[in-house]
Amino acid sequence: MNPELIIVPIESIEAGPQPRTTFDEGGIKKLAQSIEQTGLQQPLLCVRTKKGVRLIDGERRLRALKSLGRTEAQVLVLPGELAEADRLARLMVSNLQRQDFNPIERAFGIRALMDEAKLTADAVSKLLGLSPATVSKALGLLRLPDSLKAHVASGAIPPDIGYLLSGVEDETEQQQLADEVLGNRLTREALTRKLKRVRRQQETQRGARVTATLGPGKTVMFVGNELTLDTVVEWLEQLTSKARKAKTQGLTLQTFTSALRDQSKAGRNS
């Protein structure tokens, strides 16, 4: 069954969940002027629903048509029903190809796709044609407080620096570092060096460090106060139990360690 090109009432078009959080009103106004002069050059991409059709791609065009007071729109309807996960995947791929999302919108879109489709970060990276590291760094931005998310979304803080800041556990220190970045007093390289120094200081404050060598290229490090063999055994048992559970959930190592860090941070704040 082939896609169907039809005219539908605009009120029957359901927008559905949208990873994008902001729209350039000036850009939509210019698009509306273009549509007014030359017509809608590309139909809206939709799937059928019980009430009408659901939009997959073309949110800006739909908004432009509404601003013109149009009551109908030309849509290309895909055959069959499209699962929400598939709809989000098509939307994400479409916008990523146009580099049309800001970093925070992209991160929310990736997270929504993972949640809707029950996909791992690795699976999403393959679906979107991104490296696992890119997906991991994008998801890391969601750990930032809303104020810093806004700065990343606006471009005031580059996403790679935002990712580095997301790893700073102390909120006061995180904000101080962000202020230095915003004031152009701290570059990415300088921030990286500073965070390394901070981590070394934190490790020193947290206690002794013991490294166990299990074989060529295989080492495990333990850091804590008053380390004993019993402590090591207890920690390894806890880690093994959590790792096995994470494996059944399809988590990557990066996602797993990030989740452990978030749990630890939540425990200290509670």
C-alpha angles and dihedrals in degrees: 000000000000129000113272125226109212143153115244135176109266090228088063092059111099113205097200126189113342123197090203113093100183135039127199102241091193090054092048090050091053090047090051090052090051091050090048091054103037105014129240104320096187122036121229114263112233146158127217123261133179091263099040129290135333122221119241101169131005108061093145092049090049091051091048091052091050091050088056091053093245116162099193136044137191111243135182107221117205117221119260129002119310120216116234090246091055090047092052091046092053090046093049094047091047094052096040090055088055092042083233102146126079112232095262093048089050091051093049090047092052091048091048090050091050092049096044096045096033088235129159122236089254092053092049091049090056093045093052096037093243130132117256088242091056091052092046092051091047091053089047089065089065089067090066119100115258093257092058092041087059091053091050091047091052093047094245088119115037113234094242090056090044088056091052090049090051088066093058106102100193108079095205092051090044091055092046091053091046090052089053090051092048090049090053089242095118128050125199091258092048091048091051091052092046093050091050090054091047092051091050090050091048091050090051091050093047093060144251124359123220124183120201117198112210097177143309107339092355117112135151122200126207122194123184148102120288096359116199134171089257089054091051092049092049093049093047091051091051092047093047092050093050093043092053091050091048090051092056087052091054095243121161121233090253093052091045095052090044090053091050090052092050091049091050091049092049090050092054092048095048 
